[in-house]
Amino acid sequence: MPKTMQAVEIAAPGGPEALTPTTRPVPEPGPGQILIAIDHAGVNRPDALQRAGAYDPPPGASDLPGLECAGTVAAVGAGVTRWAEGDAVCALLPGGGYAEYAVTPADHALRIPEGLSMAEAAALCETFFTVWTNVFDRAGLRAGERFLVHGGTSGIGTTAIQLARARGARVFATAGSDEKVAVCERLGAEAMNYREEDFVERLRAEGGADVILDMVGGDYLPRNLKALGEDGRLVQIAFLKGPKVEVNFAPLMVRRLTITGSTLRPQSDLAKARIAESLRAEVWPLLDAGTVAPVMDRIFPLAEAAAAHARMEAGEHIGKIVLKVR
């Protein structure tokens, strides 16, 4: 085991150029943790928020960005029996993914699904944990219901479309170009170019959405409420257009609507372990069978993490961006 590792750190809050190559000590796994020799690491919008100084790591987590990875178990901490050195895993991380090694609770790791490469496996955990806990646990999406996801070609969007379809929902999605609309349609959604079609009118004509997953926020919040059907549920997971807006709550009361939401990173280790167990039972068989699969955009070398962030923030990507670490 080497003493040091290559990593990418946030030199100071700022744009993509703030991501700087560095050398760090290899972390050691504590009780209940595993050390992963990272092969590939996922790139996600919370990484960009952290880089900009708007999303601090939770207490005790690495200050390095990176919330998911795939690799092999390099060492196990005291009390770990689920994994052994050499096991291939993908994992949700509390931070530290932009590096050659990272530690995470053993119960936040999952085996790599059959037929997936390390790069594809590195694109799973952040989005699948997020979609499962919000769409199915919090919003309770059921077979036969109408589901709308905004940003249908994002990592979250492509995951949500596939999981909702696999579990029997009728899926709608918004996207910002005809090319992206076509991608959503290939994944099984009835897609709309939000620059040309009003999603509120479309969903109301269909009877209203039962569940909406939104990461846009801002003026989308009152529009989402209008697009919901009776007893509809809106799940908010981000605010690309801002977290504050004026809302008339009278329709919410009359139509018995629910507004909920969550962030993943601050949740307890136990909560994340429970999500992992649900994924192991309900979703990993779908990945093994090829019923759902990560949609991949581009792979960048770890040293080019700044370019990966620039691509993500430009909104040009379709699916997941990952970093090749080894």
N, C-alpha and C positions, 0 to 999 in steps of 0.2 A: 504494500500500500504506500503510495507516495505521500509525502508530507504536505506538498502544496499542489494547487490545481490552477488551471486557467479558468477565468470567469469574465463576465461583463458586469460592471457596476454602474451605478448612477452617480456620476462625478458631482453633480449639483442639479437641482431641479431645473428642467428646461425641455427643449425639443429633442428629437431623436439623436442629435449630436451629443447629448449629455451621456449617452451610453458609451462607456469607455472600457477597453480591455484591461484586465488587471490580473494579478496573482494573489490568491488567497490560500490560507491553510485549509486542508481537507477537514470537513467537520466530522465529529464522532457521534455515532448514534447513542442516544440515551435509552433508559428503560422503555420498552415498548416501541422503539423506533427501529427503522432500517436505514442503512446508508446505500444509496443507489449510485452506481457508476452510470452516468447519463449518456445515452446514445443520441437521442434527439429531445428537444424541449419545445413545447408549444408557446405560441405568441398570442396574447389576448389583450383586449382593451384595458382590463385592470392594470396590466403592466405599464401601459402608456399613462394611465392616471397616476400610478406611483412615480413614474419618471418625471411627470410634471409637478410633483409635490402635492397631489390632491388625494392620495390613497396610501396612508402610512401602513407599514406591516404591523400585524398584531404583536403584542408583547412576546418576546422570546423567539420570533421568527427571524430568518435571515433578512438582511437589508438588500440582498440581491434580488432583482426581479425574476419572475418565472414561477408559474403556479401549476405546471403539469409537465410530466416527462415520461419517457420510456427508456429502459435500460436493464441492467442486471444488478441483483443484490450483491453488494460488495462486503457488507458486514451487517450483523444483527445485534441489537441491544439486548439487555437482560430481559428475560421473560417472553421473548418472541419465539413462537412455535409455528406460526403460519408460514413463514418463509425461511429459506436457507440460502447460504452464499451460492451464487451462480444462477438463481432463479431469474427468469425473464419477467419483468413486471412493467406495468404502466401505473402512474400514481398521481394523485392530487397532492400538491405541495403547499406548505404554508408560505413559501418563498424560496428563492435560491436556485431556481431552475436554469438560469443562464450561467451554468458552470459545469465542470466535469463531474462533480459529485454533489449530492444533496441528501439531507435527512428528512424523513417524514414518518408519522405514525404508521406502524405496520398495517393497521386496519384501514388505511387510506389507499392501499395499493391493491391492484387487481391483476390477474394473469392477462397476458396479451391474447386477445381473441384469435381463434384459428384463422390462418391465412393472411393476417395483417403484418405489415412490415413494422419495424421500430418507428419509422417516421409517421406512419398512419396511427400507430398506438399512442404516440406522443400527442396526437390531436384529439384524444378522446375525453380525458377526465374533466377538465374545466367545463366544457360545454355539456357533457352528459350529466354530470352532477347537477349543474345549474338547471337544465331543462327538466330533469326528472323531479327534483324537489319542488320546483315552482309550478310546472304544468300539471303534474299528476298528484303530488302530495298536497300542495297548497290549494290549487284550483280544482283538483278532482276531476280532470277531463275524463269523460267516459265514451265508450263506443257509441257511434251514432250522433254525437254532438258536433256542432260547428265550431271550428278552432281557427283563429286568425293570429298569424305571427308577422310582425313587422321586421323589415330587414331580412328577407327570406334567404338571401345568399350569404349572409354572415355565418360564422361558425355556429352560433346559437340557432340561427334560422334554419340552416340545412339540417341540423340535428333535430330541431323541433318538428319540422315537416315530416321527417322520416319516422320518428317515434310516434307522432300522433296518427299518421297513416297506418303504421303497423298495429296500433291498438284500436283501429276501427273508427277513428274520427274522420269527418269531412274537413279538409284543410284548405284554408285560404292564406295567401301571403302577399305582401307588398314588396316591391323592389323598384330600383331607380332607373332601369334601362330595359329595353326589349330583350337584350341578351340575358340579363339577370332574370327577367320574367320567364324566359325559356328554360333556364336552369331549374327554377322553382317548379315549373310544370313537369319537367322530366322526373323530378323527385316525388311528384304526386300531388302537388298543390294546384288549386285554382288561383292563378296569380294575377296581380294588377300592377301596372306601372303607375306609381303614385303621382308622377308628374302629369299624367294624362287622365286618370280615373279616380273618382272619389270613393275611397274604401267605405265610407259611412253609407253612402247611397247603395253600394253593392251589397253590403252585409244586411242592411235593413230590407232590401228587396228579397233577400234569402230567408228572412225571419229573424235576423239578428245573430250575433255570435254568442255562443255559450261561454267561451273562454277566449281572452285576448292576451297574448304575451307581448309586452312592449318594452323597448329600451330607448325609445325616442324622447318621451316626456314632453315638456313644454306644451304647446298648443294641441298636441296629440291627445292629451288627457281628456279634455271635454269631448273631443271627437270620438275617442274610444268609448266613452260612456254612451254616446248616441248610437254607436254601432252595436252595442250589446243588446241581446234579447232579454226577455224577462228572466230573472234569477241568474243573469250573466255574471261572470267573474273576470275582473281585470287584474293581471299580475304585472307589476312594475319591477324591472330588474336593473334599469339604468336610466339616465337622463341626458341624452346627447344634446337635447335642446333646452335643458334647464329643469330644475326640480320644483319651481314655483309657478303656479297658475291659478286663476280664479275659476271656481267650479260651483255650479248650481246643484245643490244636493237634493233638491225636491224630486227630480226624476229618479235619483238613486233610491229614494224611499218608496216612491210609487211603484217602480219596477223591481224592487228588492235586489238591487245590484250589490256586488261585493268588490271592494278594492283591497288588494293585498300586494305583497311583494317581499323581497328578501335580498340580502347580499350573502355570498357564500363564504368568503374568506374569514369574516369575524366569528362564524359559528364555531361551537365547541368541537373538540376532537370527537366526542361521542356522537354528536349530531352528524358529522361527516362520515363517521364509521357506519352509522345506520343507513345513510344514503348509499354508501358503497355496497352494503349487504343487499339493498333493494336492487341495485344495478346488477349485482352478481346473479340474483335470482331471476329478474324480469327482463333485463336488457342484454346481458352478455350472450345468452342463447340466440338472440336475434343477430348479434354481430357474428357469432360463429357460423350461422346459417347464411350470412350475406344478405339478410333481409334489410338491414340498415348498415351503413358504412360511412366512415368519415369522408367528407368532400375536401380534397386537398387543393390548395392554391399553389404555393411556391415554397421551396426549401432554400434557406439562406445559411451560409456558414455562421457559426457562433460569432466570429469576429465582425460579421456584417449585420449585427442586431439592429444597428441604427437604420440601415436600409430596409430591414423588415418592418420596423415601426413606421417608417415613412410610407411604405406601401399600404400598411393597414390604415393609417390615418388619412390617406388619400381616398379611401373608399373604393379602390379599384379591384380589390381581391374578391374572389369567389371561393368560399370555404375557408379552410384553416391554413395559416402560415406557420411553419415550424423552423427551428434552428437545428442544424446538424452540428453536434458537439464533438463526435468522434468519427 
